[in-house]
Amino acid sequence: MARHNDTGKQGEERARAYLLSKGYKLRATNWSCGKLELDIVAEQDGVLVIVEVKTRSTDVFEHPQEAITARKIRNIVEATHEYILLHDWEGDTRFDVISVIPQGDSFRIEHVEDAFLPPLS
């Protein structure tokens, strides 16, 4: 496996552990519908939380959160719509981003709640 794949996998593992430590219930990881994928689907206090995880080996050139383009947001929202329909979710939904940046033997985790809203279309 390529090093960037290992870094991404470690980042998602760290993000899941972080969410669990904060009391989130994990509903799904790497949930896919066709070509669309949701990194983490969690729940907290009756809110469905869709978490996009961005891991980078460094934040020198681009902060991981900046890698989420308008197209990526549309794909996340479309996948979320499918998830909600398949699981009959009727509560609120929010979109978070967790950035994971390795720092020596540990990781820096930044959790942005309500990182974006679904685009109006």
N, C-alpha and C positions, 0 to 999 in steps of 0.2 A: 504494500500500500504506500502511496506517495506520502511524503512528510506532511504536506498541507492537509491531506485527508486525516492523518493522525492528529494533527493540531485541532481540526474541526471536531473530530470525535471526542477528544479530551475536553474541548470547550463545552460541548453539549452535555457531557457527563458532569462537568462542574456546574453548569447552569441548572441541571436537574437537582443536584445535591443542594444548591443554594435555595431553590424554590421550596424543596422539602423542609429545609431548615427554617424557612419563614412561614411554614404552616400551609402551604399550597397542597392541594390534592392533584396528583398527576393523572390525567385522563388518557392521554396518548402521547407517544413520542414518534417522530418521523411519520406522522399520519399522512397517507397519500390518497389522492383521488385523481386517477389518470396521471398526467404529468405534473400536477400540482402537489405541493407538500407543505405541511405545517410542522415546524421543528418540535414544538411542545404545545400541547393543549392541556391546560390546567384549570383548576377551579379554586376560587377563594371567596368566602363569604357570599356564596350564591351568584358569583360573577364568573362567566366563562372567560378565561384569560388565554389569549393566543400569544405565544412568545416566539419571536424570531431571535435566534441566537447567531451572533456574529463573532467569530474568533479570528484574531490576527496574531501573527508572531510579534508584531510591533505596531505601535500607533504613530510612528514617525511620519509616514506619508499620508495615511488616511485613517481616521478613527473608524473602527468597525461599524458603528451606527451610520456613518456616512455612505456606506456601501448599499444601503437600502434605497433603491430607485423607485420612481413612480410605478414602473412596470412590476417590480417585485411586490409593491404594496397592493396593486390590483390583483396579482396572483394569490397573495395571502388572503385577501378579502374574498375572492372567488372560492378558494378552498374552504375558507371558514363558512361561507354560505352553504356549501355542500355538507360540511360536518354538522352544522346546525339542523339542516333538513333530515339527515340520516339519523341523528340522535334526538330529534324532537326537542331541541333546546328552546326554552321559552323565556329565559332570563336575560339579563344584560350581558354584553360582551365588550371586552376591551382588548386593545392590541398593545403589547409591551415589547421592548427590545432589551435583550441582555447582551452586553458586550463583554467578551472574555479576552483578556490580554495576558499572556504569560509574562511573569516577572521572576526570573531566576527559577527557583524550585517551586514557586507558588503562582497564583493567578490573581490578577486584579479583575474584579467583577463590578460592572456598572449596570444597574437595573433601572430602566426608564419606563415608568408606568404611563399608560395612555400616550405612547410614543407617536402614534398617528391615528387619524380618523379615516374611515372608508371614504374614498373619493365620491363626489356627487356625480352621478351619470344618468 
